[in-house]
Amino acid sequence: MKVRIDTGLCEGHGQCVSAAPQVFDMADSDEYAHVVLESPPASMRGEVEFAQKLCPTKAVIIDG
């Protein structure tokens, strides 16, 4: 699984960071979230899918 953020859609709500802090990060000065663990282990799939579900702008993309 590969994870990415569509920066064109992300509005910096930070829901992904709350759901999966090992995968996503966002500093107070950032306009959008960043992926810090691009290929998380399969054991984290549930957290990443939850982050994707929580994103109000659908900016979290999961490939594979």
All heavy atoms as TSV, in Angstrom:
chain	resi	resn	atom	element	x	y	z
A	1	MET	N	N	0.843	-1.174	0.000
A	1	MET	CA	C	0.000	0.000	0.000
A	1	MET	C	C	0.891	1.240	0.000
A	1	MET	O	O	1.875	1.312	0.713
A	1	MET	CB	C	-0.901	-0.078	1.242
A	1	MET	CG	C	-1.345	1.226	1.809
A	1	MET	SD	S	-2.493	1.127	3.217
A	1	MET	CE	C	-1.461	0.486	4.503
A	2	LYS	N	N	0.520	2.186	-0.817
A	2	LYS	CA	C	1.186	3.497	-0.873
A	2	LYS	C	C	0.160	4.552	-0.500
A	2	LYS	O	O	-1.005	4.456	-0.875
A	2	LYS	CB	C	1.704	3.796	-2.274
A	2	LYS	CG	C	2.748	2.839	-2.773
A	2	LYS	CD	C	4.104	3.339	-2.444
A	2	LYS	CE	C	5.127	2.440	-3.146
A	2	LYS	NZ	N	6.441	2.696	-2.678
A	3	VAL	N	N	0.596	5.548	0.242
A	3	VAL	CA	C	-0.306	6.603	0.705
A	3	VAL	C	C	0.218	7.944	0.212
A	3	VAL	O	O	1.428	8.190	0.223
A	3	VAL	CB	C	-0.382	6.607	2.245
A	3	VAL	CG1	C	-1.320	7.671	2.740
A	3	VAL	CG2	C	-0.797	5.245	2.760
A	4	ARG	N	N	-0.706	8.793	-0.196
A	4	ARG	CA	C	-0.312	10.148	-0.602
A	4	ARG	C	C	-1.444	11.119	-0.283
A	4	ARG	O	O	-2.575	10.722	-0.039
A	4	ARG	CB	C	0.075	10.200	-2.070
A	4	ARG	CG	C	-0.996	9.779	-3.024
A	4	ARG	CD	C	-0.459	9.659	-4.463
A	4	ARG	NE	N	-1.441	9.079	-5.335
A	4	ARG	CZ	C	-2.322	9.774	-6.046
A	4	ARG	NH1	N	-2.327	11.089	-6.000
A	4	ARG	NH2	N	-3.198	9.159	-6.819
A	5	ILE	N	N	-1.105	12.383	-0.285
A	5	ILE	CA	C	-2.067	13.461	-0.075
A	5	ILE	C	C	-2.186	14.243	-1.369
A	5	ILE	O	O	-1.177	14.651	-1.950
A	5	ILE	CB	C	-1.587	14.433	1.036
A	5	ILE	CG1	C	-1.492	13.729	2.385
A	5	ILE	CG2	C	-2.473	15.667	1.117
A	5	ILE	CD1	C	-2.812	13.472	3.053
A	6	ASP	N	N	-3.384	14.458	-1.821
A	6	ASP	CA	C	-3.618	15.329	-2.974
A	6	ASP	C	C	-3.616	16.753	-2.427
A	6	ASP	O	O	-4.586	17.203	-1.823
A	6	ASP	CB	C	-4.952	14.998	-3.631
A	6	ASP	CG	C	-5.213	15.823	-4.884
A	6	ASP	OD1	O	-4.738	16.984	-4.955
A	6	ASP	OD2	O	-5.905	15.320	-5.774
A	7	THR	N	N	-2.501	17.459	-2.612
A	7	THR	CA	C	-2.352	18.800	-2.047
A	7	THR	C	C	-3.285	19.810	-2.704
A	7	THR	O	O	-3.527	20.873	-2.154
A	7	THR	CB	C	-0.899	19.282	-2.132
A	7	THR	OG1	O	-0.456	19.245	-3.492
A	7	THR	CG2	C	0.010	18.409	-1.270
A	8	GLY	N	N	-3.822	19.469	-3.861
A	8	GLY	CA	C	-4.809	20.330	-4.499
A	8	GLY	C	C	-6.164	20.270	-3.806
A	8	GLY	O	O	-6.954	21.203	-3.896
A	9	LEU	N	N	-6.420	19.170	-3.107
A	9	LEU	CA	C	-7.678	18.993	-2.396
A	9	LEU	C	C	-7.559	19.289	-0.902
A	9	LEU	O	O	-8.519	19.722	-0.272
A	9	LEU	CB	C	-8.192	17.552	-2.562
A	9	LEU	CG	C	-8.624	17.125	-3.954
A	9	LEU	CD1	C	-9.001	15.648	-3.958
A	9	LEU	CD2	C	-9.794	17.961	-4.431
A	10	CYS	N	N	-6.394	19.028	-0.325
A	10	CYS	CA	C	-6.212	19.158	1.121
A	10	CYS	C	C	-6.390	20.616	1.565
A	10	CYS	O	O	-5.835	21.535	0.972
A	10	CYS	CB	C	-4.822	18.669	1.530
A	10	CYS	SG	S	-4.536	18.725	3.305
A	11	GLU	N	N	-7.195	20.777	2.612
A	11	GLU	CA	C	-7.422	22.108	3.191
A	11	GLU	C	C	-6.854	22.230	4.597
A	11	GLU	O	O	-7.123	23.197	5.301
A	11	GLU	CB	C	-8.917	22.417	3.188
A	11	GLU	CG	C	-9.498	22.539	1.802
A	11	GLU	CD	C	-10.993	22.808	1.801
A	11	GLU	OE1	O	-11.645	22.732	2.872
A	11	GLU	OE2	O	-11.517	23.093	0.704
A	12	GLY	N	N	-6.088	21.223	5.018
A	12	GLY	CA	C	-5.410	21.298	6.306
A	12	GLY	C	C	-6.291	21.087	7.524
A	12	GLY	O	O	-6.006	21.608	8.587
A	13	HIS	N	N	-7.348	20.291	7.388
A	13	HIS	CA	C	-8.226	20.016	8.526
A	13	HIS	C	C	-7.522	19.168	9.590
A	13	HIS	O	O	-7.855	19.252	10.762
A	13	HIS	CB	C	-9.511	19.324	8.071
A	13	HIS	CG	C	-10.355	20.188	7.200
A	13	HIS	ND1	N	-11.200	21.153	7.689
A	13	HIS	CD2	C	-10.480	20.245	5.849
A	13	HIS	CE1	C	-11.804	21.764	6.695
A	13	HIS	NE2	N	-11.384	21.234	5.561
A	14	GLY	N	N	-6.583	18.318	9.179
A	14	GLY	CA	C	-5.791	17.528	10.118
A	14	GLY	C	C	-6.457	16.262	10.625
A	14	GLY	O	O	-5.944	15.625	11.542
A	15	GLN	N	N	-7.580	15.878	10.059
A	15	GLN	CA	C	-8.250	14.661	10.502
A	15	GLN	C	C	-7.391	13.421	10.257
A	15	GLN	O	O	-7.411	12.484	11.056
A	15	GLN	CB	C	-9.604	14.512	9.807
A	15	GLN	CG	C	-10.581	15.622	10.119
A	15	GLN	CD	C	-10.886	15.728	11.596
A	15	GLN	OE1	O	-11.112	14.739	12.270
A	15	GLN	NE2	N	-10.868	16.938	12.111
A	16	CYS	N	N	-6.639	13.417	9.185
A	16	CYS	CA	C	-5.768	12.274	8.886
A	16	CYS	C	C	-4.679	12.128	9.937
A	16	CYS	O	O	-4.332	11.022	10.339
A	16	CYS	CB	C	-5.158	12.401	7.490
A	16	CYS	SG	S	-4.170	13.892	7.227
A	17	VAL	N	N	-4.154	13.247	10.399
A	17	VAL	CA	C	-3.113	13.224	11.438
A	17	VAL	C	C	-3.671	12.653	12.730
A	17	VAL	O	O	-3.014	11.865	13.406
A	17	VAL	CB	C	-2.533	14.639	11.656
A	17	VAL	CG1	C	-1.473	14.621	12.743
A	17	VAL	CG2	C	-1.963	15.200	10.361
A	18	SER	N	N	-4.891	13.013	13.059
A	18	SER	CA	C	-5.529	12.489	14.266
A	18	SER	C	C	-5.764	10.984	14.158
A	18	SER	O	O	-5.595	10.260	15.128
A	18	SER	CB	C	-6.866	13.185	14.511
A	18	SER	OG	O	-6.679	14.551	14.748
A	19	ALA	N	N	-6.150	10.524	12.972
A	19	ALA	CA	C	-6.476	9.118	12.774
A	19	ALA	C	C	-5.245	8.224	12.645
A	19	ALA	O	O	-5.254	7.084	13.106
A	19	ALA	CB	C	-7.354	8.957	11.542
A	20	ALA	N	N	-4.193	8.733	12.020
A	20	ALA	CA	C	-2.994	7.928	11.764
A	20	ALA	C	C	-1.735	8.792	11.912
A	20	ALA	O	O	-1.084	9.130	10.926
A	20	ALA	CB	C	-3.068	7.301	10.381
A	21	PRO	N	N	-1.381	9.161	13.145
A	21	PRO	CA	C	-0.250	10.070	13.354
A	21	PRO	C	C	1.113	9.507	12.948
A	21	PRO	O	O	2.052	10.275	12.750
A	21	PRO	CB	C	-0.296	10.362	14.855
A	21	PRO	CG	C	-1.050	9.222	15.445
A	21	PRO	CD	C	-2.022	8.779	14.392
A	22	GLN	N	N	1.218	8.197	12.797
A	22	GLN	CA	C	2.482	7.615	12.340
A	22	GLN	C	C	2.651	7.734	10.830
A	22	GLN	O	O	3.738	7.567	10.311
A	22	GLN	CB	C	2.584	6.147	12.752
A	22	GLN	CG	C	2.659	5.959	14.255
A	22	GLN	CD	C	2.644	4.496	14.639
A	22	GLN	OE1	O	1.936	3.696	14.041
A	22	GLN	NE2	N	3.445	4.158	15.629
A	23	VAL	N	N	1.549	8.036	10.142
A	23	VAL	CA	C	1.573	8.104	8.685
A	23	VAL	C	C	1.520	9.544	8.179
A	23	VAL	O	O	2.159	9.883	7.188
A	23	VAL	CB	C	0.401	7.291	8.086
A	23	VAL	CG1	C	0.387	7.371	6.570
A	23	VAL	CG2	C	0.467	5.839	8.551
A	24	PHE	N	N	0.778	10.391	8.886
A	24	PHE	CA	C	0.569	11.771	8.450
A	24	PHE	C	C	1.084	12.752	9.496
A	24	PHE	O	O	1.093	12.462	10.687
A	24	PHE	CB	C	-0.923	12.044	8.224
A	24	PHE	CG	C	-1.565	11.103	7.253
A	24	PHE	CD1	C	-2.279	10.000	7.701
A	24	PHE	CD2	C	-1.450	11.295	5.890
A	24	PHE	CE1	C	-2.874	9.124	6.813
A	24	PHE	CE2	C	-2.040	10.416	4.995
A	24	PHE	CZ	C	-2.751	9.331	5.458
A	25	ASP	N	N	1.468	13.940	9.039
A	25	ASP	CA	C	1.923	14.985	9.941
A	25	ASP	C	C	1.508	16.328	9.368
A	25	ASP	O	O	1.305	16.472	8.160
A	25	ASP	CB	C	3.444	14.940	10.101
A	25	ASP	CG	C	3.948	15.858	11.201
A	25	ASP	OD1	O	3.205	16.082	12.182
A	25	ASP	OD2	O	5.072	16.359	11.081
A	26	MET	N	N	1.386	17.289	10.264
A	26	MET	CA	C	1.046	18.640	9.841
A	26	MET	C	C	1.458	19.598	10.945
A	26	MET	O	O	0.973	19.508	12.073
A	26	MET	CB	C	-0.460	18.744	9.588
A	26	MET	CG	C	-0.853	19.998	8.881
A	26	MET	SD	S	-2.572	19.867	8.372
A	26	MET	CE	C	-3.161	21.342	9.152
A	27	ALA	N	N	2.367	20.501	10.635
A	27	ALA	CA	C	2.786	21.516	11.593
A	27	ALA	C	C	1.765	22.652	11.590
A	27	ALA	O	O	0.996	22.812	10.643
A	27	ALA	CB	C	4.173	22.046	11.228
A	28	ASP	N	N	1.749	23.431	12.653
A	28	ASP	CA	C	0.810	24.553	12.749
A	28	ASP	C	C	0.937	25.517	11.574
A	28	ASP	O	O	-0.036	26.134	11.158
A	28	ASP	CB	C	1.021	25.311	14.057
A	28	ASP	CG	C	0.582	24.501	15.260
A	28	ASP	OD1	O	-0.234	23.565	15.097
A	28	ASP	OD2	O	1.057	24.795	16.368
A	29	SER	N	N	2.142	25.635	11.034
A	29	SER	CA	C	2.370	26.582	9.945
A	29	SER	C	C	2.085	25.993	8.559
A	29	SER	O	O	2.129	26.701	7.561
A	29	SER	CB	C	3.812	27.080	9.988
A	29	SER	OG	O	4.704	25.980	9.823
A	30	ASP	N	N	1.777	24.694	8.497
A	30	ASP	CA	C	1.526	24.041	7.208
A	30	ASP	C	C	0.111	24.320	6.704
A	30	ASP	O	O	-0.823	24.411	7.486
A	30	ASP	CB	C	1.701	22.522	7.325
A	30	ASP	CG	C	3.151	22.114	7.528
A	30	ASP	OD1	O	4.051	22.928	7.240
A	30	ASP	OD2	O	3.376	20.980	7.978
A	31	GLU	N	N	-0.002	24.408	5.403
A	31	GLU	CA	C	-1.309	24.613	4.785
A	31	GLU	C	C	-2.011	23.291	4.514
A	31	GLU	O	O	-3.222	23.258	4.344
A	31	GLU	CB	C	-1.159	25.385	3.474
A	31	GLU	CG	C	-0.691	26.810	3.681
A	31	GLU	CD	C	-0.581	27.565	2.367
A	31	GLU	OE1	O	-1.298	27.214	1.407
A	31	GLU	OE2	O	0.231	28.498	2.309
A	32	TYR	N	N	-1.235	22.214	4.428
A	32	TYR	CA	C	-1.811	20.903	4.175
A	32	TYR	C	C	-0.980	19.828	4.863
A	32	TYR	O	O	0.156	20.057	5.260
A	32	TYR	CB	C	-1.950	20.617	2.675
A	32	TYR	CG	C	-0.687	20.785	1.871
A	32	TYR	CD1	C	0.210	19.736	1.736
A	32	TYR	CD2	C	-0.388	21.982	1.233
A	32	TYR	CE1	C	1.366	19.880	0.999
A	32	TYR	CE2	C	0.754	22.143	0.486
A	32	TYR	CZ	C	1.636	21.085	0.368
A	32	TYR	OH	O	2.777	21.233	-0.359
A	33	ALA	N	N	-1.582	18.639	4.997
A	33	ALA	CA	C	-0.920	17.516	5.658
A	33	ALA	C	C	0.165	16.934	4.763
A	33	ALA	O	O	0.155	17.106	3.543
A	33	ALA	CB	C	-1.949	16.453	6.000
A	34	HIS	N	N	1.085	16.227	5.393
A	34	HIS	CA	C	2.188	15.569	4.692
A	34	HIS	C	C	2.208	14.102	5.070
A	34	HIS	O	O	1.913	13.753	6.215
A	34	HIS	CB	C	3.533	16.189	5.079
A	34	HIS	CG	C	3.600	17.653	4.881
A	34	HIS	ND1	N	3.927	18.222	3.671
A	34	HIS	CD2	C	3.370	18.685	5.717
A	34	HIS	CE1	C	3.905	19.550	3.790
A	34	HIS	NE2	N	3.556	19.845	5.029
A	35	VAL	N	N	2.578	13.257	4.128
A	35	VAL	CA	C	2.756	11.840	4.407
A	35	VAL	C	C	4.183	11.647	4.912
A	35	VAL	O	O	5.131	12.068	4.262
A	35	VAL	CB	C	2.515	10.988	3.139
A	35	VAL	CG1	C	2.829	9.530	3.399
A	35	VAL	CG2	C	1.081	11.147	2.664
A	36	VAL	N	N	4.324	11.036	6.070
A	36	VAL	CA	C	5.662	10.777	6.625
A	36	VAL	C	C	6.040	9.303	6.523
A	36	VAL	O	O	7.204	8.959	6.695
A	36	VAL	CB	C	5.780	11.263	8.087
A	36	VAL	CG1	C	5.684	12.770	8.160
A	36	VAL	CG2	C	4.753	10.612	8.986
A	37	LEU	N	N	5.075	8.461	6.246
A	37	LEU	CA	C	5.316	7.031	6.060
A	37	LEU	C	C	4.561	6.602	4.804
A	37	LEU	O	O	3.407	6.196	4.850
A	37	LEU	CB	C	4.850	6.247	7.289
A	37	LEU	CG	C	5.153	4.750	7.333
A	37	LEU	CD1	C	6.660	4.500	7.240
A	37	LEU	CD2	C	4.593	4.148	8.609
A	38	GLU	N	N	5.247	6.749	3.662
A	38	GLU	CA	C	4.612	6.548	2.357
A	38	GLU	C	C	4.117	5.124	2.131
A	38	GLU	O	O	3.114	4.910	1.466
A	38	GLU	CB	C	5.606	6.926	1.254
A	38	GLU	CG	C	5.027	6.895	-0.137
A	38	GLU	CD	C	6.035	7.334	-1.171
A	38	GLU	OE1	O	6.498	8.475	-1.097
A	38	GLU	OE2	O	6.350	6.512	-2.051
A	39	SER	N	N	4.828	4.152	2.681
A	39	SER	CA	C	4.451	2.738	2.516
A	39	SER	C	C	4.267	2.095	3.893
A	39	SER	O	O	5.107	1.318	4.337
A	39	SER	CB	C	5.531	1.989	1.731
A	39	SER	OG	O	5.641	2.499	0.426
A	40	PRO	N	N	3.177	2.404	4.563
A	40	PRO	CA	C	2.961	1.820	5.884
A	40	PRO	C	C	2.732	0.312	5.791
A	40	PRO	O	O	2.281	-0.187	4.759
A	40	PRO	CB	C	1.715	2.533	6.401
A	40	PRO	CG	C	1.030	3.054	5.207
A	40	PRO	CD	C	2.081	3.284	4.172
A	41	PRO	N	N	3.037	-0.409	6.869
A	41	PRO	CA	C	2.812	-1.852	6.851
A	41	PRO	C	C	1.325	-2.186	6.760
A	41	PRO	O	O	0.466	-1.366	7.123
A	41	PRO	CB	C	3.401	-2.319	8.186
A	41	PRO	CG	C	3.431	-1.111	9.048
A	41	PRO	CD	C	3.577	0.057	8.133
A	42	ALA	N	N	1.047	-3.379	6.297
A	42	ALA	CA	C	-0.340	-3.824	6.135
A	42	ALA	C	C	-1.112	-3.758	7.446
A	42	ALA	O	O	-2.322	-3.537	7.450
A	42	ALA	CB	C	-0.363	-5.245	5.574
A	43	SER	N	N	-0.426	-3.887	8.556
A	43	SER	CA	C	-1.079	-3.842	9.862
A	43	SER	C	C	-1.685	-2.472	10.166
A	43	SER	O	O	-2.528	-2.346	11.047
A	43	SER	CB	C	-0.091	-4.232	10.969
A	43	SER	OG	O	0.991	-3.318	11.009
A	44	MET	N	N	-1.266	-1.439	9.438
A	44	MET	CA	C	-1.783	-0.092	9.641
A	44	MET	C	C	-2.881	0.274	8.650
A	44	MET	O	O	-3.378	1.395	8.655
A	44	MET	CB	C	-0.637	0.926	9.543
A	44	MET	CG	C	0.402	0.766	10.639
A	44	MET	SD	S	1.672	2.025	10.539
A	44	MET	CE	C	0.764	3.416	11.171
A	45	ARG	N	N	-3.284	-0.657	7.819
A	45	ARG	CA	C	-4.270	-0.374	6.782
A	45	ARG	C	C	-5.561	0.191	7.364
A	45	ARG	O	O	-6.129	1.134	6.820
A	45	ARG	CB	C	-4.584	-1.612	5.966
A	45	ARG	CG	C	-5.451	-1.312	4.749
A	45	ARG	CD	C	-5.624	-2.542	3.907
A	45	ARG	NE	N	-5.742	-2.493	2.509
A	45	ARG	CZ	C	-5.257	-1.676	1.605
A	45	ARG	NH1	N	-4.544	-0.673	1.952
A	45	ARG	NH2	N	-5.448	-1.812	0.330
A	46	GLY	N	N	-6.025	-0.350	8.468
A	46	GLY	CA	C	-7.256	0.135	9.083
A	46	GLY	C	C	-7.166	1.596	9.489
A	46	GLY	O	O	-8.097	2.371	9.266
A	47	GLU	N	N	-6.035	1.985	10.072
A	47	GLU	CA	C	-5.828	3.379	10.476
A	47	GLU	C	C	-5.820	4.306	9.263
A	47	GLU	O	O	-6.413	5.386	9.291
A	47	GLU	CB	C	-4.503	3.534	11.223
A	47	GLU	CG	C	-4.474	2.879	12.575
A	47	GLU	CD	C	-3.095	2.961	13.186
A	47	GLU	OE1	O	-2.579	4.093	13.368
A	47	GLU	OE2	O	-2.520	1.900	13.466
A	48	VAL	N	N	-5.126	3.875	8.215
A	48	VAL	CA	C	-5.027	4.703	7.010
A	48	VAL	C	C	-6.386	4.832	6.328
A	48	VAL	O	O	-6.773	5.918	5.888
A	48	VAL	CB	C	-3.960	4.140	6.046
A	48	VAL	CG1	C	-3.940	4.915	4.745
A	48	VAL	CG2	C	-2.584	4.167	6.701
A	49	GLU	N	N	-7.137	3.734	6.263
A	49	GLU	CA	C	-8.474	3.800	5.669
A	49	GLU	C	C	-9.408	4.680	6.501
A	49	GLU	O	O	-10.247	5.390	5.956
A	49	GLU	CB	C	-9.052	2.397	5.501
A	49	GLU	CG	C	-8.380	1.631	4.381
A	49	GLU	CD	C	-8.884	0.210	4.230
A	49	GLU	OE1	O	-9.577	-0.311	5.132
A	49	GLU	OE2	O	-8.560	-0.401	3.190
A	50	PHE	N	N	-9.244	4.648	7.827
A	50	PHE	CA	C	-10.036	5.515	8.691
A	50	PHE	C	C	-9.682	6.980	8.429
A	50	PHE	O	O	-10.555	7.844	8.343
A	50	PHE	CB	C	-9.822	5.145	10.157
A	50	PHE	CG	C	-10.697	5.885	11.120
A	50	PHE	CD1	C	-12.082	5.864	10.990
A	50	PHE	CD2	C	-10.150	6.604	12.166
A	50	PHE	CE1	C	-12.897	6.551	11.887
A	50	PHE	CE2	C	-10.954	7.292	13.061
A	50	PHE	CZ	C	-12.333	7.266	12.923
A	51	ALA	N	N	-8.392	7.263	8.269
A	51	ALA	CA	C	-7.947	8.623	7.951
A	51	ALA	C	C	-8.554	9.081	6.632
A	51	ALA	O	O	-9.007	10.219	6.503
A	51	ALA	CB	C	-6.418	8.676	7.886
A	52	GLN	N	N	-8.572	8.184	5.654
A	52	GLN	CA	C	-9.160	8.510	4.358
A	52	GLN	C	C	-10.646	8.816	4.507
A	52	GLN	O	O	-11.158	9.772	3.924
A	52	GLN	CB	C	-8.944	7.337	3.395
A	52	GLN	CG	C	-9.442	7.596	1.995
A	52	GLN	CD	C	-9.237	6.396	1.092
A	52	GLN	OE1	O	-9.523	5.258	1.487
A	52	GLN	NE2	N	-8.735	6.644	-0.109
A	53	LYS	N	N	-11.327	8.031	5.303
A	53	LYS	CA	C	-12.759	8.222	5.513
A	53	LYS	C	C	-13.056	9.541	6.223
A	53	LYS	O	O	-14.042	10.219	5.922
A	53	LYS	CB	C	-13.310	7.058	6.332
A	53	LYS	CG	C	-14.778	7.127	6.608
A	53	LYS	CD	C	-15.238	5.931	7.426
A	53	LYS	CE	C	-16.702	6.045	7.751
A	53	LYS	NZ	N	-17.176	4.905	8.540
A	54	LEU	N	N	-12.206	9.926	7.170
A	54	LEU	CA	C	-12.415	11.151	7.941
A	54	LEU	C	C	-12.129	12.428	7.154
A	54	LEU	O	O	-12.636	13.490	7.498
A	54	LEU	CB	C	-11.541	11.152	9.194
A	54	LEU	CG	C	-11.937	10.227	10.324
A	54	LEU	CD1	C	-10.930	10.349	11.465
A	54	LEU	CD2	C	-13.336	10.535	10.816
A	55	CYS	N	N	-11.324	12.329	6.115
A	55	CYS	CA	C	-10.925	13.522	5.372
A	55	CYS	C	C	-12.135	14.164	4.686
A	55	CYS	O	O	-12.753	13.556	3.807
A	55	CYS	CB	C	-9.864	13.179	4.331
A	55	CYS	SG	S	-9.322	14.625	3.390
A	56	PRO	N	N	-12.477	15.395	5.073
A	56	PRO	CA	C	-13.663	16.042	4.502
A	56	PRO	C	C	-13.528	16.409	3.026
A	56	PRO	O	O	-14.527	16.591	2.339
A	56	PRO	CB	C	-13.854	17.287	5.371
A	56	PRO	CG	C	-12.531	17.555	5.971
A	56	PRO	CD	C	-11.841	16.223	6.092
A	57	THR	N	N	-12.288	16.507	2.532
A	57	THR	CA	C	-12.098	16.879	1.130
A	57	THR	C	C	-11.639	15.706	0.269
A	57	THR	O	O	-11.343	15.883	-0.904
A	57	THR	CB	C	-11.076	18.032	1.006
A	57	THR	OG1	O	-9.808	17.581	1.517
A	57	THR	CG2	C	-11.551	19.256	1.748
A	58	LYS	N	N	-11.555	14.520	0.877
A	58	LYS	CA	C	-11.139	13.300	0.162
A	58	LYS	C	C	-9.737	13.431	-0.428
A	58	LYS	O	O	-9.464	12.961	-1.531
A	58	LYS	CB	C	-12.150	12.912	-0.926
A	58	LYS	CG	C	-13.578	12.820	-0.435
A	58	LYS	CD	C	-13.704	11.774	0.640
A	58	LYS	CE	C	-15.157	11.660	1.108
A	58	LYS	NZ	N	-15.276	11.228	2.481
A	59	ALA	N	N	-8.829	14.052	0.323
A	59	ALA	CA	C	-7.476	14.294	-0.154
A	59	ALA	C	C	-6.522	13.133	0.127
A	59	ALA	O	O	-5.433	13.089	-0.421
A	59	ALA	CB	C	-6.916	15.566	0.479
A	60	VAL	N	N	-6.917	12.200	0.983
A	60	VAL	CA	C	-6.063	11.043	1.298
A	60	VAL	C	C	-6.277	9.980	0.225
A	60	VAL	O	O	-7.382	9.511	0.011
A	60	VAL	CB	C	-6.383	10.473	2.694
A	60	VAL	CG1	C	-5.559	9.225	2.957
A	60	VAL	CG2	C	-6.125	11.519	3.771
A	61	ILE	N	N	-5.190	9.610	-0.438
A	61	ILE	CA	C	-5.246	8.648	-1.526
A	61	ILE	C	C	-4.456	7.395	-1.111
A	61	ILE	O	O	-3.316	7.500	-0.664
A	61	ILE	CB	C	-4.609	9.215	-2.815
A	61	ILE	CG1	C	-5.170	10.607	-3.155
A	61	ILE	CG2	C	-4.760	8.231	-3.977
A	61	ILE	CD1	C	-6.633	10.658	-3.463
A	62	ILE	N	N	-5.099	6.244	-1.278
A	62	ILE	CA	C	-4.445	4.965	-1.000
A	62	ILE	C	C	-4.313	4.224	-2.309
A	62	ILE	O	O	-5.308	3.970	-2.988
A	62	ILE	CB	C	-5.268	4.118	0.007
A	62	ILE	CG1	C	-5.450	4.872	1.325
A	62	ILE	CG2	C	-4.586	2.775	0.240
A	62	ILE	CD1	C	-6.427	4.202	2.278
A	63	ASP	N	N	-3.085	3.874	-2.669
A	63	ASP	CA	C	-2.817	3.071	-3.864
A	63	ASP	C	C	-2.413	1.681	-3.423
A	63	ASP	O	O	-1.443	1.517	-2.693
A	63	ASP	CB	C	-1.700	3.705	-4.694
A	63	ASP	CG	C	-2.070	5.082	-5.233
A	63	ASP	OD1	O	-3.212	5.251	-5.678
A	63	ASP	OD2	O	-1.206	5.981	-5.186
A	64	GLY	N	N	-3.149	0.693	-3.879
A	64	GLY	CA	C	-2.803	-0.694	-3.573
A	64	GLY	C	C	-3.335	-1.222	-2.297
A	64	GLY	O	O	-3.905	-0.714	-1.451
